[in-house]
Amino acid sequence: WQQAGEGILTTDTRAKGATVTVDIGDQQVTINGITKGSGMIKPNMATMLGFVVTDAAIEQSLLATLLRETVDRSFNCITVDSDTST
């Protein structure tokens, strides 16, 4: 994931990513995320890109709902010096 993170860099100073492995029931699941963009993030991520991948066996519609709810409470609340994309 480091190479993928580096591949989407623009004005960022370093790749940003995270990987977590968790046990859900009797299954081990891995979730990876990378993102780029630290300015011009308002409104709703604007020019920021974020990617999340998982090997979890989950319905696409549920995953989309969870992602939307999570992003609305996290990334979509961020402002960096009130910069808005043009």
DSSP file (Angstrom, degrees, kcal/mol; ACC not computed):
  #  RESIDUE AA STRUCTURE BP1 BP2  ACC     N-H-->O    O-->H-N    N-H-->O    O-->H-N    TCO  KAPPA ALPHA  PHI   PSI    X-CA   Y-CA   Z-CA
    1    1 A W     >        0   0    0      0, 0.0     4,-2.6     0, 0.0     5,-0.2   0.000 360.0 360.0 360.0 -21.3    0.0    0.0    0.0
    2    2 A Q  H  >  +     0   0    0      1,-0.2     4,-2.3     2,-0.2     5,-0.2   0.934 360.0  47.6 -60.5 -45.6    3.0    2.3    0.4
    3    3 A Q  H  > S+     0   0    0      2,-0.2     4,-1.9     1,-0.2    -1,-0.2   0.895 111.7  50.1 -64.6 -39.8    3.6    2.4   -3.4
    4    4 A A  H  > S+     0   0    0      2,-0.2     4,-0.8     1,-0.2    -1,-0.2   0.918 110.8  50.1 -63.7 -42.7   -0.1    3.0   -4.1
    5    5 A G  H >< S+     0   0    0     -4,-2.6     3,-0.7     1,-0.2    -2,-0.2   0.894 111.6  47.7 -61.5 -40.8   -0.1    5.9   -1.5
    6    6 A E  H >< S+     0   0    0     -4,-2.3     3,-1.1     1,-0.2    -1,-0.2   0.828 104.3  63.1 -68.2 -31.0    3.0    7.3   -3.2
    7    7 A G  H 3< S+     0   0    0     -4,-1.9    -1,-0.2     1,-0.2    -2,-0.2   0.702 104.3  45.7 -68.5 -20.3    1.4    7.0   -6.6
    8    8 A I  T << S+     0   0    0     -4,-0.8    -1,-0.2    -3,-0.7    -2,-0.2   0.337  83.7 125.5-105.0   6.9   -1.4    9.4   -5.7
    9    9 A L    <   +     0   0    0     -3,-1.1    27,-0.1    -4,-0.2     6,-0.1  -0.349  21.5 158.4 -64.4 143.2    0.8   12.1   -4.1
   10   10 A T  S    S-     0   0    0     -2,-0.0    -1,-0.1     0, 0.0    -2,-0.0   0.327  80.5 -13.8-123.2 -92.5    0.5   15.6   -5.5
   11   11 A T  S    S+     0   0    0      3,-0.0    -2,-0.1     2,-0.0    25,-0.0   0.381 103.8 120.6 -95.2   4.3    1.6   18.4   -3.1
   12   12 A D        -     0   0    0      1,-0.1     3,-0.1     4,-0.0    24,-0.0  -0.274  60.3-143.2 -64.6 153.9    1.7   16.0   -0.1
   13   13 A T  S    S+     0   0    0      1,-0.2     2,-0.3    -4,-0.0    -1,-0.1   0.629  78.7   7.3 -93.7 -15.9    4.9   15.6    1.7
   14   14 A R  S    S-     0   0    0     -9,-0.1    -1,-0.2     2,-0.0     2,-0.1  -0.989  83.2 -91.5-159.6 158.3    4.4   11.9    2.4
   15   15 A A        -     0   0    0     -2,-0.3     2,-0.5    -3,-0.1    -9,-0.1  -0.468  36.6-150.7 -71.0 144.7    2.1    9.0    1.7
   16   16 A K  E     +A   35   0A   0     19,-0.8    19,-2.0   -11,-0.2     2,-0.3  -0.977  33.4 131.6-122.4 123.1   -0.7    8.5    4.1
   17   17 A G  E     -A   34   0A   0     -2,-0.5     2,-0.3    17,-0.2    17,-0.2  -0.988  29.6-159.6-161.7 165.9   -2.1    5.1    4.8
   18   18 A A  E     -A   33   0A   0     15,-2.4    15,-2.6    -2,-0.3     2,-0.4  -0.992   1.4-163.7-151.8 149.3   -3.2    2.6    7.4
   19   19 A T  E     +A   32   0A   0     -2,-0.3     2,-0.4    13,-0.2    13,-0.2  -1.000  10.4 178.9-134.5 135.6   -3.8   -1.2    7.6
   20   20 A V  E     -A   31   0A   0     11,-2.4    11,-2.8    -2,-0.4     2,-0.5  -0.998  13.4-157.9-136.7 141.3   -5.6   -3.0   10.3
   21   21 A T  E     +A   30   0A   0     -2,-0.4     2,-0.3     9,-0.2     9,-0.2  -0.982  21.1 173.3-118.2 127.7   -6.4   -6.7   10.8
   22   22 A V  E     -A   29   0A   0      7,-2.8     7,-3.4    -2,-0.5     2,-0.6  -0.920  31.9-120.5-132.4 156.0   -9.3   -7.6   13.0
   23   23 A D  E     -A   28   0A   0     -2,-0.3     2,-0.6     5,-0.2     5,-0.2  -0.878  24.3-175.6 -97.0 124.0  -11.2  -10.8   13.9
   24   24 A I  E >   -A   27   0A   0      3,-3.1     3,-2.0    -2,-0.6     2,-0.3  -0.950  67.9 -47.3-119.2 107.9  -14.9  -10.7   13.1
   25   25 A G  T 3  S-     0   0    0     -2,-0.6    -2,-0.0     1,-0.3     0, 0.0  -0.547 123.0 -25.6  64.4-126.7  -16.4  -13.9   14.4
   26   26 A D  T 3  S+     0   0    0     -2,-0.3     2,-0.4    -3,-0.1    -1,-0.3   0.220 122.3  92.9-101.7  14.3  -14.1  -16.7   13.2
   27   27 A Q  E <   -A   24   0A   0     -3,-2.0    -3,-3.1     2,-0.0     2,-0.5  -0.882  66.8-140.6-111.0 139.0  -12.8  -14.7   10.2
   28   28 A Q  E     -A   23   0A   0     -2,-0.4     2,-0.4    -5,-0.2    -5,-0.2  -0.864  26.0-168.3 -94.1 128.4   -9.7  -12.5   10.1
   29   29 A V  E     -A   22   0A   0     -7,-3.4    -7,-2.8    -2,-0.5     2,-0.4  -0.936  10.4-153.4-122.9 139.1  -10.4   -9.4    8.0
   30   30 A T  E     -A   21   0A   0     -2,-0.4    25,-1.4    -9,-0.2     2,-0.4  -0.932   7.1-169.6-113.2 136.4   -7.9   -6.8    6.7
   31   31 A I  E     -AB  20  54A   0    -11,-2.8   -11,-2.4    -2,-0.4     2,-0.4  -0.994   6.0-173.7-125.1 126.7   -8.9   -3.2    6.0
   32   32 A N  E     -AB  19  53A   0     21,-2.9    21,-2.6    -2,-0.4     2,-0.4  -0.928   2.5-177.9-118.9 143.6   -6.4   -0.9    4.1
   33   33 A G  E     +AB  18  52A   0    -15,-2.6   -15,-2.4    -2,-0.4     2,-0.3  -0.998   6.6 178.0-142.4 140.6   -6.8    2.8    3.5
   34   34 A I  E     +AB  17  51A   0     17,-2.3    17,-3.0    -2,-0.4     2,-0.3  -0.955   7.9 177.6-133.0 156.0   -4.8    5.4    1.6
   35   35 A T  E     -AB  16  50A   0    -19,-2.0   -19,-0.8    -2,-0.3     2,-0.3  -0.987  11.9-161.6-152.4 159.0   -5.5    9.1    1.1
   36   36 A K  E     + B   0  49A   0     13,-2.5    13,-1.9    -2,-0.3   -27,-0.1  -0.989  48.7  64.1-141.0 150.8   -4.0   12.1   -0.5
   37   37 A G        -     0   0    0     -2,-0.3    11,-0.1    11,-0.2     3,-0.1   0.351  31.7-176.7 108.1 124.4   -4.6   15.8    0.0
   38   38 A S  S    S+     0   0    0     10,-0.0     2,-0.3    42,-0.0     3,-0.2   0.484  70.6  45.0-126.5 -10.4   -4.2   18.0    3.0
   39   39 A G  S    S+     0   0    0      1,-0.2     8,-0.2     8,-0.0    42,-0.1  -0.756  98.1  36.9-124.6 174.8   -5.5   21.3    1.8
   40   40 A M  S    S+     0   0    0     40,-0.3     7,-1.8    -2,-0.3     8,-0.2   0.925  71.2 140.4  46.9  54.3   -8.6   22.4   -0.2
   41   41 A I     >  +     0   0    0     42,-0.4     4,-1.2     5,-0.2     5,-0.2   0.520  27.8 124.5-103.9  -9.1  -10.6   19.8    1.6
   42   42 A K  B  4  +c   84   0B   0     41,-1.3    43,-1.8     3,-0.2     5,-0.1  -0.847  56.0  34.0-103.2 136.3  -13.8   21.8    2.1
   43   43 A P  T >4 S-     0   0    0      0, 0.0     3,-1.9     0, 0.0    -1,-0.1   0.592 135.0 -30.6 -93.0 154.1  -16.6   20.9    1.2
   44   44 A N  T 34 S-     0   0    0     32,-0.5    32,-0.2     1,-0.3    -2,-0.2   0.855 119.9 -49.7  46.7  54.5  -17.0   17.2    1.4
   45   45 A M  T >< S-     0   0    0     -4,-1.2     3,-3.7    30,-0.4    -1,-0.3   0.084  78.1-170.8  76.9 -21.0  -13.4   16.3    0.7
   46   46 A A  T <  S+     0   0    0     -3,-1.9    -5,-0.2     1,-0.3    -6,-0.1  -0.093  75.2   1.6  43.4-109.1  -13.2   18.5   -2.4
   47   47 A T  T 3  S+     0   0    0     -7,-1.8    -1,-0.3    -8,-0.2     2,-0.2   0.362 107.8 111.8 -91.6   6.7   -9.9   17.6   -4.0
   48   48 A M    <   -     0   0    0     -3,-3.7     2,-0.4    -8,-0.2   -11,-0.2  -0.556  53.1-154.2 -79.3 143.3   -9.0   15.0   -1.5
   49   49 A L  E     +B   36   0A   0    -13,-1.9   -13,-2.5    -2,-0.2     2,-0.4  -0.960  14.0 178.1-116.6 137.6   -8.9   11.3   -2.6
   50   50 A G  E     -B   35   0A   0     -2,-0.4     2,-0.4   -15,-0.2   -15,-0.2  -0.999   6.1-170.0-139.6 138.2   -9.4    8.4   -0.2
   51   51 A F  E     -B   34   0A   0    -17,-3.0   -17,-2.3    -2,-0.4     2,-0.4  -0.993   2.3-174.6-131.8 132.9   -9.5    4.7   -0.9
   52   52 A V  E     +B   33   0A   0     -2,-0.4     2,-0.3   -19,-0.2   -19,-0.2  -0.994   6.7 178.9-126.6 131.8  -10.5    1.9    1.4
   53   53 A V  E     +B   32   0A   0    -21,-2.6   -21,-2.9    -2,-0.4     2,-0.3  -0.967   2.0 174.3-131.3 150.0  -10.2   -1.8    0.5
   54   54 A T  E     -B   31   0A   0     -2,-0.3   -23,-0.2   -23,-0.2    -2,-0.0  -0.988  35.9-143.8-149.6 156.2  -11.0   -4.9    2.5
   55   55 A D        +     0   0    0    -25,-1.4   -24,-0.1    -2,-0.3     2,-0.1   0.209  61.0 131.0-101.3  12.6  -11.2   -8.6    2.1
   56   56 A A        -     0   0    0    -26,-0.4     2,-1.2     1,-0.1    -2,-0.1  -0.392  66.1-122.3 -66.8 140.9  -14.3   -8.8    4.3
   57   57 A A        +     0   0    0     -2,-0.1     2,-0.3     2,-0.0    -1,-0.1  -0.736  60.5 141.6 -83.1  96.3  -17.2  -10.8    3.0
   58   58 A I        -     0   0    0     -2,-1.2     2,-0.1     4,-0.0    -2,-0.0  -0.995  57.3-101.6-143.4 142.2  -19.8   -8.0    3.1
   59   59 A E     >  -     0   0    0     -2,-0.3     4,-2.5     1,-0.1     5,-0.2  -0.387  29.8-128.5 -63.5 138.8  -22.6   -6.9    0.9
   60   60 A Q  H  > S+     0   0    0      1,-0.2     4,-2.6     2,-0.2     5,-0.2   0.879 107.8  53.7 -57.3 -40.9  -21.8   -4.0   -1.3
   61   61 A S  H  > S+     0   0    0      2,-0.2     4,-2.0     1,-0.2    -1,-0.2   0.892 110.5  46.0 -65.5 -38.9  -24.8   -2.0   -0.2
   62   62 A L  H  > S+     0   0    0      2,-0.2     4,-2.8    -3,-0.2     5,-0.2   0.918 112.7  50.4 -68.0 -43.3  -24.0   -2.4    3.5
   63   63 A L  H  X S+     0   0    0     -4,-2.5     4,-2.6     1,-0.2    -2,-0.2   0.911 110.2  50.2 -60.7 -42.9  -20.4   -1.4    2.8
   64   64 A A  H  X S+     0   0    0     -4,-2.6     4,-2.5    -5,-0.2    -1,-0.2   0.907 111.6  48.5 -62.5 -42.1  -21.5    1.7    0.9
   65   65 A T  H  X S+     0   0    0     -4,-2.0     4,-2.5     2,-0.2     5,-0.2   0.937 112.7  47.3 -63.2 -47.3  -23.8    2.7    3.7
   66   66 A L  H  X S+     0   0    0     -4,-2.8     4,-2.3     1,-0.2    -2,-0.2   0.904 113.4  48.6 -61.5 -42.1  -21.1    2.2    6.4
   67   67 A L  H  X S+     0   0    0     -4,-2.6     4,-3.0    -5,-0.2     5,-0.3   0.938 111.8  48.6 -64.0 -46.9  -18.6    4.1    4.4
   68   68 A R  H  X S+     0   0    0     -4,-2.5     4,-2.3     1,-0.2    -2,-0.2   0.925 113.5  46.7 -60.0 -46.4  -21.0    7.0    3.7
   69   69 A E  H  X S+     0   0    0     -4,-2.5     4,-1.1     1,-0.2    -1,-0.2   0.899 115.1  46.7 -63.4 -40.6  -22.0    7.3    7.4
   70   70 A T  H  X S+     0   0    0     -4,-2.3     4,-0.5    -5,-0.2     3,-0.4   0.917 112.6  48.3 -68.7 -44.2  -18.4    7.1    8.5
   71   71 A V  H ><>S+     0   0    0     -4,-3.0     5,-2.7     1,-0.2     3,-1.0   0.884 107.3  56.5 -64.5 -38.7  -17.1    9.7    6.0
   72   72 A D  H 3<5S+     0   0    0     -4,-2.3    -1,-0.2    -5,-0.3    -2,-0.2   0.817 112.0  43.2 -62.5 -29.4  -20.0   12.1    6.9
   73   73 A R  H 3<5S+     0   0    0     -4,-1.1    -1,-0.2    -3,-0.4    -2,-0.2   0.451 131.2  17.0 -94.4  -1.7  -18.8   12.0   10.5
   74   74 A S  T X<5S+     0   0    0     -3,-1.0     3,-2.1    -4,-0.5     4,-0.4   0.430 126.9  26.4-131.1 -89.5  -15.1   12.3    9.7
   75   75 A F  G > 5S+     0   0    0      1,-0.3     3,-1.6     2,-0.2   -30,-0.4   0.864 118.4  56.4 -54.3 -42.1  -13.6   13.4    6.4
   76   76 A N  G 3 <S+     0   0    0     -5,-2.7   -32,-0.5     1,-0.3    -1,-0.3   0.531 103.3  56.7 -73.0  -3.0  -16.6   15.6    5.5
   77   77 A C  G <  S+     0   0    0     -3,-2.1    -1,-0.3    -6,-0.3     2,-0.2   0.457  86.5 106.0 -99.3  -4.3  -16.3   17.5    8.7
   78   78 A I    <   +     0   0    0     -3,-1.6     2,-0.3    -4,-0.4   -33,-0.3  -0.526  40.6 176.0 -83.8 140.6  -12.7   18.6    8.1
   79   79 A T        -     0   0    0     -2,-0.2     2,-0.6   -37,-0.1     5,-0.1  -0.990  16.8-154.7-135.4 142.2  -11.6   22.0    7.1
   80   80 A V  S >  S-     0   0    0      3,-0.4     3,-2.3    -2,-0.3   -40,-0.3  -0.928  82.4 -33.9-116.9 104.3   -8.0   23.2    6.7
   81   81 A D  T 3  S-     0   0    0     -2,-0.6     3,-0.1     1,-0.3    -1,-0.1   0.791 108.5 -72.9  53.4  30.0   -7.7   26.9    7.2
   82   82 A S  T 3  S+     0   0    0      1,-0.2    -1,-0.3     0, 0.0     2,-0.2   0.701  83.6 166.7  58.5  22.7  -11.2   27.2    5.6
   83   83 A D    <   -     0   0    0     -3,-2.3   -41,-1.3     1,-0.0     2,-0.4  -0.514  17.2-164.0 -68.6 131.5   -9.7   26.4    2.2
   84   84 A T  B     -c   42   0B   0     -2,-0.2   -44,-0.1   -44,-0.1   -43,-0.1  -0.934  23.0-110.5-116.2 141.6  -12.4   25.6   -0.3
   85   85 A S              0   0    0    -43,-1.8   -39,-0.1    -2,-0.4   -44,-0.0  -0.343 360.0 360.0 -68.0 152.3  -11.7   23.9   -3.7
   86   86 A T              0   0    0    -46,-0.0    -1,-0.1    -2,-0.0   -40,-0.0   0.425 360.0 360.0 -98.0 360.0  -12.1   26.1   -6.8
